[in-house]
Amino acid sequence: MPDYRVVPNALNRFNFNNYSPLQKEPDGSLKITLGPTPVAGVPESNWLSTPEGKPFSLTFRTYVPKEIVKTGEWRPAPVVKID
């Protein structure tokens, strides 16, 4: 059974939101990494800790969503596993 509690980490970060100091790529895109350790080449500000060797749950929330979200026309980018 997955454990849905937040993962303690040195950055004391447990989510991303519109106040998070995320760094964009030169082309304006955004890379966010999820894992037990930061990923080389992605700013630490864009990393969210997950438990080592355990499954985790990723939840997206939209508050006062625009029509494109309500109708299902917008979807977040896919999560891609990197090795």
Backbone hydrogen bonds in HBPLUS format (Angstrom, degrees):
<---DONOR---> <-ACCEPTOR-->    atom                        ^
c    i                          cat <-CA-CA->   ^        H-A-AA   ^      H-
h    n   atom  resd res      DA  || num        DHA   H-A  angle D-A-AA Bond
n    s   type  num  typ     dist DA aas  dist angle  dist       angle   num
A0012-ASN N   A0009-ASN O   3.01 MM   3  5.36 156.1  2.07 111.8 119.5     1
A0020-SER N   A0017-ASN O   3.02 MM   3  5.37 163.2  2.05 114.9 120.4     2
A0022-LEU N   A0020-SER O   2.89 MM   2  5.60 139.7  2.05 100.4  90.6     3
A0025-GLU N   A0029-SER O   2.74 MM   4  5.25 168.7  1.76 152.9 156.9     4
A0028-GLY N   A0025-GLU O   2.83 MM   3  5.22 163.9  1.86 122.3 125.8     5
A0033-THR N   A0046-ASN O   2.90 MM  13  6.25 160.8  1.94 151.1 157.6     6
A0048-LEU N   A0033-THR O   2.89 MM  15  6.30 154.8  1.95 155.9 164.0     7
A0035-GLY N   A0048-LEU O   3.20 MM  13  6.66 154.5  2.27 153.3 160.0     8
A0050-THR N   A0035-GLY O   3.02 MM  15  4.73 140.4  2.18  98.9 104.6     9
A0042-VAL N   A0039-VAL O   3.20 MM   3  5.81 155.0  2.26 139.9 139.6    10
A0046-ASN N   A0043-PRO O   2.88 MM   3  5.48 160.3  1.92 118.0 124.7    11
A0047-TRP N   A0044-GLU O   3.11 MM   3  5.19 158.2  2.16 116.3 114.9    12
A0069-VAL N   A0066-LYS O   2.99 MM   3  5.54 137.9  2.17 114.2 124.8    13
A0070-LYS N   A0066-LYS O   3.18 MM   4  6.53 161.6  2.22 151.2 156.6    14
A0071-THR N   A0067-GLU O   2.93 MM   4  6.11 153.4  2.00 158.4 163.8    15
A0073-GLU N   A0068-ILE O   2.99 MM   5  5.18 127.0  2.28 153.4 166.3    16
A0074-TRP N   A0068-ILE O   3.10 MM   6  5.60 139.4  2.27 137.1 132.4    17
A0072-GLY N   A0069-VAL O   3.11 MM   3  5.21 154.4  2.18 103.9 111.9    18
